[in-house]
């Protein structure tokens, strides 16, 4: 149920109120034991995403699969926003790394061909600038790390994302 009532006005005690993008969303409270288990699961998923940086994304793929399998367990809680945050981090980050890597590969091959054809200092400069394009996938990795840290800190403080 979505309402724009002021915080705490007519709020049943068995519900929690979370604010997302200026709209108050009443969500049913889950039991303390289930919430702790769901929070541990969310923490594990953040850890798998982080480990993906070291495993070439393998554990991040495991994390995204877990998110889609377990999303019903966190539906209607503040943890649902963390699952959405993690899904967006995975998909946008994967798209950025893949796209950036394709651009770098094509530019590097073109630069190598032009550099070999020119065969002098100018060819070396062209290859150097193609190499600089690796900044794109690197920047996506920094963005990914930022999102993981921000998400985990909000989780640790029991805060929803997007508030």
Secondary structure, 3 states (H helix, E strand, C coil): CEECCCCCCCCCCCEEEEEECCEEEEEECCCHHHHHHHHHHHHHHHHHHHHHCCCCCHHHHHHHHHHHHHHHHHCCCHHHHHHHHHHHHHHHHHHHHHHHHHHHHHHHHHHHHHHHHHCCHHHHHHHHHHHHCCHHHHHHHHHHHHHHHHHHHHHHCCCCCCC
